[in-house]
């Protein structure tokens, strides 16, 4: 089922308060939003405030991204993994409370995570059990170690577990592997962004070398019925205030947040039309 709802990530690289970001996203024409799902931090407000603010500006929550700072600990022995799992299960439960239907989850962090093992798998299955109770789907994202996603998905058999297809990671990490095609019946979320094949740039679609005709056809041919979500990020800063690229390499240098979102909305429209 083709879903034309324009969706945009709640964080897009401009160091603005959440309320201002969601207001600008709504004013640009987007109807749905991706939220960062974590306990309150220095750069994001509390979860209840996020949900309320999205509703205030008429934005449906397409999905939310579960935080992943210590995700590798789930594959390691010791109390840290158990404590982190408990925190994540609490966030899964909160997603159900606030009506978030899908959480995007990372299996690993970095290019050299701990190896796949039964301990890690069992912990993720405990998270899946919490998702079942909460009525929330878990969409596991293709990352820097694609093999881990294939190993994991091979073992699971739950309607609550699927894949988040990230076009930018596919293009940058493993362009010869077609993630969306391989998991076409299990796609539960999409993250769309562009790059030139040299780094995970999170550019606006069209500002890179992704074959968008191919990506578009793969999504259309899949069982995915949700919104096509942009997970783009102006390289001005990440969520922690750190510049992502040198100033001279910024393709959006000098662009206001309003101009950036207008460009993103137009790119989203062209992608849906097949004219990107």
C-alpha positions as CSV (number, residue, x, y, z in Angstrom):
1,X,0.0,0.0,0.0
2,X,1.5,3.3,-1.1
3,X,1.4,5.9,1.7
4,X,2.0,9.5,0.6
5,X,2.0,11.1,4.1
6,X,5.1,13.3,4.3
7,X,7.1,12.5,7.5
8,X,10.1,14.2,8.9
9,X,12.6,13.5,11.7
10,X,12.1,15.7,14.8
11,X,15.8,16.3,15.0
12,X,17.3,17.8,11.8
13,X,20.5,19.4,12.8
14,X,19.5,22.9,13.9
15,X,20.0,23.5,17.7
16,X,16.4,24.6,18.4
17,X,14.0,23.7,21.1
18,X,11.8,20.8,20.4
19,X,8.7,23.0,20.2
20,X,10.3,25.2,17.6
21,X,11.5,22.2,15.5
22,X,8.1,20.6,15.5
23,X,6.3,23.8,14.7
24,X,8.6,24.4,11.7
25,X,8.2,20.9,10.5
26,X,4.4,21.3,10.6
27,X,4.6,24.7,8.9
28,X,6.7,23.2,6.1
29,X,3.9,20.8,5.2
30,X,4.9,17.6,6.9
31,X,2.1,15.7,8.6
32,X,4.0,13.1,10.6
33,X,7.2,13.0,12.7
34,X,9.9,10.7,13.9
35,X,10.8,11.3,17.6
36,X,13.9,10.5,19.6
37,X,12.8,8.1,22.4
38,X,14.9,8.3,25.4
39,X,14.8,9.5,29.0
40,X,15.1,13.2,29.4
41,X,18.5,14.6,28.5
42,X,20.2,17.9,27.9
43,X,19.1,18.1,24.3
44,X,15.6,16.6,24.5
45,X,12.6,17.1,26.8
46,X,10.6,14.5,28.6
47,X,8.7,11.9,26.6
48,X,5.2,13.2,27.7
49,X,6.2,16.7,26.5
50,X,7.4,15.2,23.1
51,X,4.1,13.4,22.5
52,X,2.0,16.4,23.6
53,X,4.0,18.8,21.4
54,X,3.7,16.6,18.3
55,X,-0.1,16.5,18.9
56,X,-0.2,20.3,19.4
57,X,1.2,20.9,15.9
58,X,-1.0,18.2,14.3
59,X,1.9,15.8,13.7
60,X,1.2,12.1,14.0
61,X,4.1,10.1,15.4
62,X,5.1,7.8,12.5
63,X,7.7,6.0,14.7
64,X,10.2,6.8,17.4
65,X,13.9,5.9,17.6
66,X,14.9,4.1,20.8
67,X,18.2,5.4,22.1
68,X,21.3,3.2,21.6
69,X,24.2,4.7,23.5
70,X,25.0,1.4,25.4
71,X,23.3,-1.1,23.0
72,X,26.5,-3.2,22.7
73,X,26.3,-4.0,26.4
74,X,23.3,-6.2,25.6
75,X,25.7,-8.7,24.0
76,X,28.1,-8.7,26.9
77,X,28.0,-10.4,30.3
78,X,27.5,-8.3,33.4
79,X,25.2,-6.0,35.1
80,X,25.5,-3.1,32.7
81,X,23.6,-5.0,30.0
82,X,20.8,-5.9,32.4
83,X,20.5,-2.4,33.7
84,X,20.4,-1.0,30.1
85,X,17.8,-3.6,29.0
86,X,15.6,-2.6,32.0
87,X,15.8,1.0,30.9
88,X,14.9,0.1,27.3
89,X,12.0,-2.1,28.4
90,X,10.7,0.9,30.3
91,X,10.8,3.0,27.2
92,X,9.0,0.3,25.2
93,X,6.3,0.3,27.8
94,X,6.1,4.2,27.6
95,X,5.7,4.0,23.8
96,X,2.6,1.9,24.3
97,X,1.2,4.4,26.9
98,X,1.7,7.4,24.4
99,X,0.4,5.6,21.4
100,X,3.6,5.1,19.5
101,X,3.1,2.1,17.3
102,X,6.6,1.5,16.1
103,X,10.0,1.8,17.8
104,X,13.2,1.8,15.7
105,X,15.9,-0.2,17.4
106,X,19.7,-0.7,16.9
107,X,21.2,-4.1,17.4
108,X,24.7,-2.8,17.7
109,X,26.8,0.3,17.7
110,X,30.2,0.8,15.9
111,X,31.8,-1.4,13.3
112,X,33.2,-3.8,15.8
113,X,30.4,-4.8,18.2
114,X,30.6,-7.9,20.4
115,X,29.8,-11.1,18.4
116,X,26.3,-12.5,18.1
117,X,25.6,-14.7,21.1
118,X,22.7,-16.3,22.9
119,X,22.8,-13.8,25.8
120,X,22.3,-10.9,23.6
121,X,19.6,-12.6,21.6
122,X,17.7,-13.5,24.7
123,X,17.8,-9.9,26.0
124,X,16.4,-8.6,22.7
125,X,13.7,-11.3,23.0
126,X,12.8,-10.0,26.4
127,X,12.5,-6.5,24.9
128,X,10.2,-8.1,22.2
129,X,8.0,-9.6,25.0
130,X,7.6,-6.2,26.5
131,X,6.7,-4.9,23.0
132,X,4.0,-7.6,22.7
133,X,2.5,-6.5,26.1
134,X,2.6,-2.8,25.1
135,X,1.2,-3.3,21.6
136,X,4.3,-1.8,20.0
137,X,6.2,-3.0,16.9
138,X,10.1,-3.2,17.0
139,X,11.8,-2.3,13.7
140,X,15.5,-3.3,13.7
141,X,17.6,-1.0,11.5
142,X,20.3,-1.9,9.0
143,X,23.6,-0.5,10.3
144,X,27.3,-0.7,9.8
145,X,27.4,-4.5,10.3
146,X,24.6,-5.8,8.0
147,X,25.3,-9.4,8.8
148,X,24.0,-8.9,12.4
149,X,20.6,-7.9,11.1
150,X,20.4,-11.0,8.9
151,X,21.6,-13.3,11.8
152,X,19.0,-11.8,14.1
153,X,16.0,-11.8,11.8
154,X,16.8,-15.4,10.8
155,X,16.1,-16.4,14.5
156,X,12.9,-14.4,15.2
157,X,9.4,-15.3,14.6
158,X,7.1,-12.6,15.8
159,X,4.7,-10.3,14.0
160,X,5.9,-7.5,16.4
161,X,9.4,-7.7,15.0
162,X,10.5,-6.3,11.6
163,X,13.1,-4.2,9.9
164,X,13.6,-0.4,9.6
165,X,15.0,0.1,6.1
166,X,17.6,2.9,6.2
167,X,18.4,3.9,2.6
168,X,21.5,6.0,3.5
169,X,23.1,3.1,5.5
170,X,22.3,0.7,2.6
171,X,24.0,3.0,0.1
172,X,27.0,3.9,2.2
173,X,27.7,0.5,3.9
174,X,26.6,-2.2,1.5
175,X,25.1,-0.9,-1.8
176,X,25.5,-4.4,-3.4
177,X,23.0,-5.7,-0.7
178,X,19.4,-4.8,-1.1
179,X,18.0,-4.6,2.4
180,X,14.5,-3.6,1.5
181,X,14.2,-6.3,-1.1
182,X,15.6,-9.0,1.2
183,X,13.2,-8.1,4.0
184,X,10.3,-6.9,1.8
185,X,7.6,-8.7,3.8
186,X,9.0,-7.5,7.1
187,X,9.6,-3.7,6.6
188,X,8.0,-1.8,9.5
189,X,9.7,1.6,9.1
190,X,11.8,3.5,6.6
191,X,14.5,6.1,7.1
192,X,15.3,8.0,3.9
193,X,18.4,10.1,3.4
194,X,21.2,10.5,0.9
195,X,25.0,10.5,0.7
196,X,27.9,10.1,-1.8
197,X,28.9,6.6,-0.7
198,X,31.7,7.9,1.4
199,X,30.1,8.5,4.8
200,X,26.7,8.5,6.6
201,X,25.9,12.1,5.7
202,X,22.1,12.1,6.2
203,X,21.7,14.5,3.3
204,X,18.3,15.5,1.8
205,X,17.4,12.9,-1.0
206,X,18.9,14.1,-4.2
207,X,22.0,15.5,-2.5
208,X,24.0,12.4,-3.1
209,X,24.4,9.4,-5.4
210,X,21.6,7.1,-4.2
211,X,19.6,5.5,-7.0
212,X,16.2,6.8,-5.8
213,X,14.3,5.1,-8.6
214,X,15.5,1.8,-7.3
215,X,14.8,2.7,-3.7
216,X,11.3,3.9,-4.6
217,X,10.5,0.7,-6.5
218,X,11.8,-1.5,-3.6
219,X,9.6,0.3,-1.0
220,X,6.5,0.1,-3.3
221,X,7.1,-3.6,-3.9
222,X,7.4,-4.3,-0.2
223,X,4.7,-4.9,2.3
224,X,5.4,-1.6,4.0
225,X,2.3,0.7,4.3
226,X,3.6,3.5,6.6
227,X,4.8,7.0,5.8
228,X,8.0,7.5,3.9
229,X,10.1,9.2,6.5
230,X,13.0,11.6,6.0
231,X,15.8,11.1,8.5
232,X,18.0,14.0,7.4
233,X,20.3,16.1,9.4
234,X,21.9,19.4,8.6
235,X,25.6,18.9,9.4
236,X,25.6,22.1,11.5
237,X,25.5,20.0,14.7
238,X,24.5,16.7,16.1
239,X,22.2,16.3,19.1
240,X,25.1,17.0,21.4
241,X,26.2,20.3,19.7
242,X,29.1,18.8,17.8
243,X,29.7,19.9,14.3
244,X,29.5,17.0,11.9
245,X,31.6,18.2,9.0
246,X,34.0,21.1,8.4
247,X,32.2,24.3,7.5
248,X,33.4,24.2,3.9
249,X,31.9,20.8,3.3
250,X,28.4,21.8,4.4
251,X,26.0,21.6,1.4
252,X,23.4,23.7,3.3
253,X,25.8,26.4,4.6
254,X,23.9,29.6,5.4
255,X,20.5,28.0,4.9
256,X,17.8,28.8,7.5
257,X,15.8,26.1,9.2
258,X,12.8,27.2,7.2
259,X,14.7,27.0,3.9
260,X,16.2,23.6,4.8
261,X,12.8,22.2,5.5
262,X,11.2,23.6,2.4
263,X,14.0,22.0,0.3
264,X,13.4,18.7,2.2
265,X,9.6,18.8,1.6
266,X,10.1,19.4,-2.1
267,X,12.5,16.5,-2.3
268,X,10.0,14.2,-0.5
269,X,7.3,15.3,-3.0
270,X,9.6,14.5,-5.9
271,X,10.5,11.1,-4.4
272,X,6.9,10.1,-4.1
273,X,6.2,11.2,-7.6
274,X,9.2,9.3,-9.0
275,X,10.8,12.5,-10.4
276,X,13.8,12.7,-8.1
